[in-house]
Amino acid sequence: MKRSTIRTVEDILRDYPKIDKYIEQREQELRYPVTPVDENVGGGRAQNGFNDSTDRLIITLDEDKRINALKKQRQVIDDCLDEVGEDTEIIIDELYFRKRPRYTIDGLITNGLIHVSRRKAFYLKKQFIHDCAKELGLYDL
């Protein structure tokens, strides 16, 4: 697998704890758009137009590419985490989901937080990243 693909998946994993916040921010941007001030005094639009902003909002939220991409990323990571064992979950949580990781993989092994060898721990991490990349469509076998 390419180094750039690994880095992309790692960046997505680091953003995983903040995905819900990103989705909420994007929905707020769509719900309350910033409208430019109309400085055209006396001219311009008709005042008795039909207001269909609610319908447009629903369609916009369903079709927004950024929201759909974030939801897909969240779903893929959730599915990958459901398929792995406890040791892999601990490794991924410590290395990617924490704001300030306390341990490296060696530290997790030394302190008895995971019960696998060093080689197996690196393999579990690599396999998880590989599975996520495959599900995200970033890497084909």
N, C-alpha and C positions, 0 to 999 in steps of 0.2 A: 504494500500500500504506500502511496506517495506521502511524503512528509507533510505536504500542504493539506491533504485530506485529513490526516491525523490532527493537525493543528486546528482545522475547521471544526471537527467534532469536539475537540477539547474546549474550544471557545463556546460552542453550543452548550456543552455540559456545565461550564462555569456560569453561563447565563440562566441555566435551568431554574434555580431558586427565584429568579426575578421575572420569569416569563409571565406569571399572572399579573404582575405590576405593569409590564410592557403592554399586555393586552388591554388592561383597563385604561392606560394612558391613551392608547390608540383609539379606543371607543369614545373616550372623552373628546379627543380631537375631532372625531367625526360627528359627534352629537352637538358640539358647540363650536362650529367653525368660526374663524375670525373673518368677519366681513369688512371689506374696505369701506371707508367713509366716502359717501357720495358728495362731492363738492359741487356738483352740477345743480345750481339753484334754479328752480323753476322748470327744468326740463327733465327728460329722462323717461322713466318707466310709468306705466299706468298703475294707479293705486288700487284698482278693484280686481286684481288678478287672483287666480285660484291658488290656494296654498296647499301643496301636497308634500310638505317637508317631512311628515311622519312616514309616509310611504317611501320616500327617497332614503330616509335614514335606515329603515329596515333593509332595503335592498343593498345599500352601501355597506352595512355591517356584515351582511351575508357574503358579499362579493369582494370584500377588502382582502387583497393579496397578503398584506403584512400580518393581519390577524389570523388568516388561515394558515400561513406559514408557521407562525408562533404556536398555534394550536396543534399543528402536525408535529412540530418538534417536541412539544410537551408529551403528546401521545406516544411517540416513538420511544422517548426516554423512559416513560412509565412502563411501556410494554417490555423494553429490554431489561429494566430493573426487576420486573415480575418474573422473568425467565432465569435470572441468575441466582446464585447461592448467597448465603450471608456474608462470606468473606469478600466476595466481589462488591457487594453493597457497601461494606465498610470501607473498602479501598476507594471506591468511586466517591462516596460521601466525604471522606477525609481529603482526598486530593482535589476534588472539583467543586463540591457543593458548599464547603465552608468558606467564609470570607477570608479567614486567616488560618490556613491549615497548621495543625500542631505537629503532625508527624509526616515523614516520608514513608515509602513502603518499608524500608528497613526499620524505621521506628515503630511501625505497626507490628512488625514481626517480633522485634526485640521486646516490646512491652506486652506481648501476648494478646493483642487485640484481634489478630487473625491467626489462624492455626494452619498455615501452609508454609512451604519452603519459599525462599526468595525467588527462585526461578518460577515456581507456580504462581506466585503473586503477580509477577510481571506478565506472565502469560494470561492470567485472568483479566488484568487491566487491558492488555492488547486485544484480547478476544472481545471484551465489552465494547471497546472503541470500534472494532471491526464490525460487530453486529449493528451498532448504531449507524455507522456509515452506510452499511448495506440497506438498512431500513429507510434511511433518509434519502437514498438514491444518489449518494455521493461516490459510491464505490461498487463496481460490479465484479462478480467473480468470473 
